[in-house]
Amino acid sequence: MRSARSAAFVGGIALFAVAGGGLFAAVTIAQETSPAANLVRQADAAFDRGDQAAARVLYGRAVGADEGGVHALRRLALIESWDGDLEQSIAHYRQALVLAPGDLDLTLELAKVLSWDDRLEESARLYADLKAAHPDEARVLTGLGRTLSWQGRYEEAEAIYVDMETRRIDPIQAHLGRANLRAWSGDMDGALEFYSDVLKADPGNLEARLGRTRVQHWLGFDRAASAQADTIVLDHPDDRDGRRLRQEIRDRLSPVAGLDGFRYSDTDSNRVEGATASALWFAEPQTSIRIGYTDYRAEFRCQDVLFCDEPGIAVGNLVTTGARSLIGTMHSRVIGPLTVHGEVGVVEEESFDGEHRTLGVGGGSIRWQVGPRFAAIGSAWRQALLDTAVLIDRGIRVDSVEMRLEHRFKPRWVLSGAAGIGGYSDDNSRLSAGASVVWQPAIRVGLSGTFDVAYRSFDEDLNNGYFDPLRFDSELLTVAVWDRYRDGAFYWRVEATYGRQDFESDAAAATGPGSDDAVQAFYASAGTTFGSRRVTLEAYYADSDYALQLATGFESSRAGVSFRYRFLPEEAPPAAMPDGTSHDPGR
């Protein structure tokens, strides 16, 4: 009996196990074939084959149904960051961290996307907390160094990278971080040197190749950058950053058609309105050609008998005239140290009595870069003064020669000085000199400060329609702030200038803006691109009482709008996931 009961018991257990196993298998199969599981499997398949749009929709549906867990949330947040929807990406990363608190990879990805969204303080705090918990984790250290760099905390970032090299924690990645740091801080020559060091140690390092090519592009060496970008894409056809960089270079080298409208006026009733139609193209990657045609319409209300001496014109009359110009421009970075800019064209002017005259204008400049710190710029020009109806009527032009020296004594500090001579077509001549110091810290929002001193003297005070005191000097401080969003889809710039100016004139001459005056000036512009970045629309406005702002010397305002259409080549595959090497050092 005992053996029979035992056999029955064992048999029952076996039967229960078989039934339970079958039940468990049935539940597992049901789960794997549930709609939510199918969604995630379909999303994974789309992600693996590179169909980013489909994967995002499917992961979103899984998350919306409260299914898919951390995996679906993380993938959705990743794709959203690639698409530039950073707010949504951040929200989904936070949601994933609620389900998996303390997860290193999720926290690293959240910190990176926060930095892309300019939430640098929070990003740096997350990286610092991770560094305390994972002091030897290379991804944490490089992420912290990158974020500190974007905050402008260059010394702290450099210390982190140097410490990584000293402790042999991914030293190549640390050296790359130091190269990126130099690019973002404006030390382009230093950046190229560090990228070269990495490539000597690891000739196939993709990030170093991208960084070197990107810096060459920023410097205007697109002849080399274009070829290198093509090679990178050939070697790594699936790399998003490489394809994006190649497309960026190709876009810059594409032809551009432009249309500009403008108006400027001064407090002496002068007003000039005009429009310019232009075309720009590249003869080769480092040589651009531009042709521009401009039509000017000028008017003023005659208030001084000196300027109302034409027959039929009296004081109080509204007088109008016009001019047209056709100018061709060539700009070329011939070889590394030399940049050449040249212009040639003609200007047709109308006088008050209806006669027409044609003037040849043009000139050019040569910039010689002597190493990373010094540059010498020489220029010579013949220009027609078209700022007022009187200047157009009298056909006043100026021939000038100038020499400028620049010294970049720190990556973001430039000291320059210039001196020049000029001769006017009414036999007056001028001497000019000036110096400036420019400071531009490399921070996320563009910022620069310029202190400028200027001196000018004339042989005579002719009172001939342009500002020609016997002596003029000024000291000005200009602060500029600018930024751009969504990779340049919208951008703006604001400048404010304050200082003083003083001049000495003949007793009988008009005093223009006054003597020993305070100077205040303002400039603002904003632009946007649309139509797959083919179209750019920009508007600007400026107001200034600086005497040299306009040929008349009076307080003046300027306003205008510009339209650009870029004939882009065929677009590259989807835009790259942004990373440290993709950021413009000018930001």
C-alpha positions, 0 to 999 in steps of 0.5 A: 500500500505504501509503495502504491501511495508513493507511486500515486503521489510521484505521479501526481507531482509529475502530472502537476509539473507537466500541466504547470509547465504547459500553463507557463509556456502558454502564458509566455507565448501569449505574452510574446504574441501580445500587441505590445510585444509585437510593437516593440519587435517591429520598432526594433526591426525598423531601428536596426534597418535604419528606418528612424521615422517608423521606429519612432512611431512604433516606440511611441505607440508602445510607450503610449500604451504603457508597454515596452518598459525602459527599452522602448522609452530609451530608444524613443528618447534616443531617436527624439534627440537625433530628430532635434526634439530635445524637450521630448527626449529629456522627458522620456529619459527622465521617465525611463530613469524612474523605472531604472533609477541610477542606471549609468547608461541612461543617466549618461544619455540624459546628461548629454541631451541636456547639454545639447539643449543648453541646460549646461548647469544641470548637465554638468551636475549630473556628470559630476555626480556620476564622476563621484560614483564612477571616478574611472569611467571614461564616458563620464569624464569625457562628457563632463569635460565636454560640458565644461568646455561648452560653459567656457570653463576651459581650465577645468575641462583641460584639467579633467582631460590631462588627468585622464591622460596621466592615469591612462584612462582612455588617453586617446579619447582624452587627447581628442577632448583636448583637441575639441576644447581648442577648437571651441575656444578658438585655437584652431592651430592648436586643435589641428595639432592635437587631432594630428597627434591622435591620428599618429597614434591611431591613423583610422580614428574617425572622430579625429578625422572628422574633427580635423576636417571640420576645423579646416572647413571652419578655417575656409580650407574647403579644398582639403576639407571637401576631399577629406569629407568624401574619403570619410564617407567612402570609408564609413558610409553608415556614419551619420556625422561624416555624411552630415559634415560632407553635406555641410561643406557641399551646401556652403560651396553651392551657388547663391542668388540674392536680392537685397533692399535697403534704406538709409537716411540722416538728420539733414533730410538726406535719404537713399533707397536701393536694391541689389540683385546678386549671384555668387558661385565658387570657381573652386572650393576656396575661390568665390565669384560674385556679381552684383547690380545695385540701383540707388534712388537718392533725395534730400530737401535743399536747405543750404544754398551751397547745395542748391546751385543748379538751375531751377532748384531753390531752398526748400525744394525736394531734390532727387537723383540716382545711380547704378552700379555693376560690381564683380568680386573675387575672394580666394584663399589661394594658399594657406597664408594668403587671402586675396579679395578683389573688386572691379566695376562701374558706377553710373551717376545722374546729376541734378541737371540730368546729365549722366557720368560713368566712373570706374571703381574697384580695388582689393586687399591681400591678407598674409597670415604669418603663423598663428598669431600675426597677420598683415593686410594691405588694401587699395580702393577707388570708391564712389560716394553714394550716400547722398543725392549731393555726392551723387550729383557732384560725382565725389569719389575717393582713392585710398590705401591702407595697411593693417597689422593684427596680433592674436596674443590669445586665442580670443584676443586680437590687437590690430592697428591701421594707417592709411591715406586717401585722396578725393576727386575734389582735390582734398586728401585725408590721413587716417589711423586707428587701433582696436582690441577685440575680445570674443570668449567662446561661449554658447551664446556668441559675445564679443567686445571691441574697443576702437580708437580712430583719428582722421585729418583733412587738408581742407574743410571744403564743406563739399557734401561729405564730413571733412573736418580738419581733425577728428578723433574718437574712442568707442566700445562696442559689445555684440551678442548673437546666437542661433537655434536649431543648427542655424534655422533661426539666428539673431545679433545685437550690437551696442556702441558707446563712446565719444568723438571730437573734431575741429573745423573751419569757423565757417564750416557746418559742424555736423554732429557737434564737437566733443560729443557722446556717441551712441549706436545700436544695431540689430538683425535677425534671420531664418532659413526655411525650405530645407535650408535653401531660403534665407530671409534676414532683416536689420536695423541700425541707428548711430550718431557716430560721424564716420558712419555715413559720409555726411557725418550726421546722425543716421539710420539704416534698415534693410532686408535680404533674401538668399536662395541657395541652389543646394545639391542633393541632400545627404541621408538623415541629419547626424545625432549632434555631438561635441565635434558638431558644435560651431566654435563661434557659438 
